[in-house]
């Protein structure tokens, strides 16, 4: 998957699912959330990296200092190597 095939969230759009993997392409971060590849700012890498394998929600905002918000579901809702969300 290339950055051109990844989805960039619209303002106030949210994506929820298991954070499966991350990769850097240039100055962008590509996050695989379930079956969706998301384009995120590279600055979010250290914030999302510890949550690989967990169910997350990523929300894009129009706030200048918080362009994307990350919500991590509690550990009892953690999903590892299971299909579906």
N, CA, C and O of each residue as an XYZ file, in Angstrom:
340
protein
N       0.841     -1.175      0.000
C       0.000      0.000      0.000
C       0.885      1.237      0.000
O       1.847      1.322      0.763
N       0.561      2.178     -0.844
C       1.312      3.428     -0.895
C       0.519      4.518     -0.200
O      -0.660      4.349      0.113
N       1.182      5.634      0.036
C       0.517      6.768      0.668
C      -0.659      7.239     -0.185
O      -1.613      7.807      0.346
N      -0.607      7.016     -1.485
C      -1.690      7.440     -2.373
C      -2.928      6.557     -2.222
O      -4.025      6.964     -2.605
N      -2.766      5.360     -1.671
C      -3.891      4.453     -1.454
C      -4.431      4.546     -0.031
O      -5.431      3.902      0.284
N      -3.800      5.322      0.827
C      -4.215      5.458      2.214
C      -5.277      6.553      2.342
O      -5.394      7.426      1.483
N      -6.029      6.490      3.407
C      -7.141      7.421      3.652
C      -6.703      8.537      4.592
O      -6.084      8.286      5.626
N      -7.027      9.753      4.226
C      -6.801     10.902      5.107
C      -8.169     11.285      5.671
O      -9.090     11.602      4.918
N      -8.296     11.255      6.992
C      -9.566     11.577      7.628
C      -9.978     13.018      7.331
O      -9.134     13.912      7.259
N     -11.282     13.232      7.161
C     -11.840     14.580      7.056
C     -11.978     15.142      8.465
O     -11.888     14.397      9.441
N     -12.195     16.447      8.578
C     -12.409     17.033      9.895
C     -13.581     16.340     10.584
O     -14.640     16.151      9.986
N     -13.382     15.967     11.834
C     -14.349     15.334     12.714
C     -14.761     13.946     12.236
O     -15.827     13.450     12.600
N     -13.920     13.326     11.426
C     -14.116     11.929     11.035
C     -13.259     11.064     11.955
O     -12.157     11.455     12.341
N     -13.773      9.891     12.299
C     -13.085      9.004     13.226
C     -12.947      7.621     12.604
O     -13.819      7.165     11.866
N     -11.843      6.969     12.915
C     -11.614      5.597     12.490
C     -11.352      4.762     13.742
O     -10.542      5.144     14.587
N     -12.034      3.629     13.861
C     -11.895      2.763     15.024
C     -11.558      1.357     14.569
O     -12.117      0.856     13.593
N     -10.636      0.721     15.288
C     -10.270     -0.658     14.994
C      -8.975     -1.011     15.695
O      -8.455     -0.236     16.498
N      -8.463     -2.185     15.382
C      -7.204     -2.631     15.980
C      -6.050     -1.985     15.222
O      -5.978     -2.072     13.996
N      -5.155     -1.341     15.954
C      -3.960     -0.741     15.362
C      -2.981     -1.872     15.068
O      -2.387     -2.445     15.981
N      -2.822     -2.184     13.796
C      -2.040     -3.359     13.414
C      -0.572     -3.070     13.144
O       0.293     -3.860     13.521
N      -0.281     -1.945     12.496
C       1.128     -1.633     12.193
C       1.260     -0.176     11.786
O       0.283      0.499     11.463
N       2.506      0.283     11.813
C       2.849      1.654     11.419
C       4.007      1.612     10.444
O       4.820      0.687     10.462
N       4.075      2.619      9.596
C       5.273      2.803      8.781
C       5.368      4.271      8.390
O       4.364      4.980      8.314
N       6.584      4.702      8.146
C       6.845      6.091      7.775
C       7.120      6.145      6.278
O       7.904      5.361      5.743
N       6.462      7.081      5.620
C       6.718      7.358      4.202
C       6.952      8.857      4.084
O       6.019      9.656      4.151
N       8.227      9.221      3.906
C       8.575     10.643      3.834
C       8.292     11.316      5.160
O       8.834     10.916      6.190
N       7.444     12.340      5.144
C       7.101     13.045      6.372
C       5.706     12.681      6.868
O       5.090     13.437      7.620
N       5.208     11.511      6.440
C       3.887     11.044      6.849
C       3.981      9.708      7.569
O       4.908      8.929      7.345
N       3.015      9.459      8.430
C       2.895      8.197      9.136
C       1.693      7.460      8.568
O       0.600      8.021      8.484
N       1.889      6.215      8.179
C       0.789      5.390      7.683
C       0.473      4.369      8.772
O       1.325      3.565      9.147
N      -0.758      4.410      9.275
C      -1.207      3.503     10.335
C      -2.244      2.551      9.756
O      -3.196      2.979      9.103
N      -2.058      1.274      9.996
C      -3.053      0.288      9.588
C      -3.987      0.079     10.774
O      -3.584     -0.476     11.796
N      -5.239      0.524     10.637
C      -6.259      0.375     11.673
C      -7.337     -0.528     11.095
O      -8.147     -0.101     10.272
N      -7.338     -1.780     11.535
C      -8.243     -2.748     10.926
C      -7.889     -2.904      9.461
O      -6.738     -3.186      9.128
N      -8.864     -2.725      8.582
C      -8.614     -2.833      7.137
C      -8.314     -1.487      6.488
O      -8.161     -1.408      5.269
N      -8.230     -0.432      7.288
C      -8.029      0.925      6.777
C      -6.592      1.371      6.992
O      -6.057      1.238      8.093
N      -5.967      1.899      5.950
C      -4.652      2.533      6.074
C      -4.898      4.029      6.194
O      -5.481      4.641      5.299
N      -4.455      4.617      7.302
C      -4.670      6.039      7.568
C      -3.386      6.824      7.417
O      -2.314      6.358      7.801
N      -3.496      8.019      6.856
C      -2.377      8.952      6.795
C      -2.483      9.854      8.020
O      -3.510     10.495      8.244
N      -1.409      9.896      8.812
C      -1.365     10.745     10.001
C      -0.096     11.579      9.979
O       0.852     11.248      9.266
N      -0.068     12.661     10.754
C       1.170     13.439     10.861
C       2.262     12.598     11.520
O       1.991     11.826     12.440
N       3.470     12.749     11.053
C       4.608     11.998     11.582
C       4.785     12.223     13.081
O       5.291     11.349     13.785
N       4.373     13.384     13.570
C       4.509     13.703     14.989
C       3.721     12.750     15.888
O       3.982     12.688     17.090
N       2.769     12.011     15.333
C       1.960     11.091     16.138
C       2.619      9.729     16.340
O       2.101      8.899     17.086
N       3.751      9.491     15.687
C       4.366      8.162     15.741
C       4.609      7.684     17.173
O       4.210      6.573     17.524
N       5.253      8.499     18.000
C       5.563      8.080     19.363
C       4.304      7.917     20.221
O       4.307      7.167     21.197
N       3.248      8.610     19.859
C       1.992      8.504     20.609
C       1.260      7.200     20.301
O       0.675      6.591     21.197
N       1.288      6.769     19.042
C       0.530      5.564     18.673
C       1.356      4.272     18.761
O       0.792      3.190     18.925
N       2.652      4.377     18.656
C       3.528      3.196     18.639
C       3.287      2.233     19.805
O       3.227      1.027     19.568
N       3.147      2.695     21.039
C       2.951      1.749     22.148
C       1.618      0.999     22.116
O       1.402      0.081     22.908
N       0.731      1.384     21.210
C      -0.623      0.822     21.216
C      -0.876     -0.167     20.084
O      -2.026     -0.512     19.813
N       0.172     -0.623     19.426
C      -0.004     -1.635     18.379
C      -0.605     -2.888     19.015
O      -0.145     -3.344     20.062
N      -1.632     -3.436     18.376
C      -2.327     -4.605     18.892
C      -3.534     -4.272     19.752
O      -4.279     -5.164     20.157
N      -3.725     -2.998     20.029
C      -4.870     -2.577     20.842
C      -5.941     -1.953     19.957
O      -5.669     -1.475     18.856
N      -7.145     -1.973     20.464
C      -8.253     -1.311     19.772
C      -8.165      0.185     20.077
O      -8.089      0.587     21.238
N      -8.178      1.005     19.019
C      -8.033      2.449     19.155
C      -9.095      3.162     18.322
O      -9.741      2.573     17.456
N      -9.248      4.436     18.613
C     -10.048      5.331     17.783
C      -9.194      6.565     17.526
O      -8.605      7.126     18.450
N      -9.132      6.980     16.276
C      -8.376      8.166     15.887
C      -9.355      9.144     15.264
O     -10.060      8.820     14.309
N      -9.384     10.344     15.820
C     -10.311     11.390     15.387
C      -9.519     12.573     14.862
O      -8.607     13.058     15.532
N      -9.863     13.046     13.658
C      -9.235     14.266     13.131
C     -10.099     15.454     13.540
O     -11.321     15.424     13.399
N      -9.454     16.491     14.042
C     -10.174     17.687     14.479
C      -9.743     18.885     13.636
O      -8.861     18.784     12.783
N     -10.384     20.013     13.895
C      -9.952     21.250     13.253
C      -9.246     22.158     14.264
O      -9.092     23.355     14.026
N      -8.820     21.586     15.388
C      -8.102     22.331     16.418
C      -6.642     22.474     16.020
O      -5.995     21.474     15.709
N      -6.105     23.686     16.020
C      -4.733     23.887     15.541
C      -3.675     23.124     16.331
O      -2.701     22.653     15.744
N      -3.839     22.990     17.636
C      -2.819     22.323     18.441
C      -3.090     20.839     18.661
O      -2.266     20.150     19.262
N      -4.225     20.332     18.188
C      -4.578     18.913     18.329
C      -5.279     18.455     17.050
O      -6.498     18.285     17.029
N      -4.508     18.259     15.996
C      -5.127     17.898     14.716
C      -5.746     16.506     14.741
O      -6.722     16.249     14.036
N      -5.187     15.604     15.549
C      -5.710     14.247     15.679
C      -5.715     13.856     17.152
O      -4.773     14.147     17.888
N      -6.783     13.197     17.565
C      -6.883     12.700     18.932
C      -6.874     11.179     18.896
O      -7.474     10.564     18.015
N      -6.194     10.587     19.853
C      -6.092      9.136     19.949
C      -6.800      8.686     21.213
O      -6.540      9.200     22.301
N      -7.698      7.721     21.061
C      -8.351      7.102     22.216
C      -7.999      5.619     22.178
O      -8.131      4.968     21.142
N      -7.555      5.098     23.300
C      -7.198      3.689     23.404
C      -8.233      3.023     24.295
O      -8.489      3.479     25.409
N      -8.827      1.941     23.800
C      -9.809      1.218     24.590
C      -9.109      0.477     25.727
O      -7.936      0.127     25.597
N      -9.803      0.233     26.835
C      -9.188     -0.463     27.973
C      -8.637     -1.832     27.578
O      -9.099     -2.454     26.621
N      -7.635     -2.287     28.340
C      -6.967     -3.556     28.038
C      -7.912     -4.740     27.960
O      -7.662     -5.668     27.191
N      -8.987     -4.739     28.730
C      -9.895     -5.877     28.658
C     -10.615     -5.961     27.315
O     -11.240     -6.976     27.006
N     -10.528     -4.898     26.517
C     -11.095     -4.906     25.172
C     -10.010     -5.108     24.116
O     -10.271     -4.967     22.921
N      -8.797     -5.438     24.552
C      -7.674     -5.626     23.629
C      -7.946     -6.825     22.738
O      -8.444     -7.853     23.196
N      -7.620     -6.685     21.480
C      -7.839     -7.751     20.516
C      -6.498     -8.073     19.872
O      -5.888     -7.205     19.248
N      -6.041     -9.286     20.014
C      -4.788     -9.709     19.403
C      -5.025    -10.876     18.466
O      -5.581    -11.900     18.863
N      -4.601    -10.719     17.217
C      -4.658    -11.784     16.234
C      -6.033    -12.402     16.083
O      -6.149    -13.607     15.862
N      -7.079    -11.595     16.199
C      -8.439    -12.058     15.974
C      -9.018    -11.262     14.829
O      -8.726    -10.076     14.673
N      -9.843    -11.919     14.024
C     -10.496    -11.217     12.921
C     -11.758    -10.556     13.438
O     -12.447    -11.082     14.312
N     -12.045     -9.388     12.878
C     -13.245     -8.658     13.252
C     -12.970     -7.674     14.370
O     -11.983     -7.790     15.097
N     -13.858     -6.707     14.493
C     -13.744     -5.713     15.566
C     -15.070     -5.485     16.215
O     -15.174     -4.681     17.141
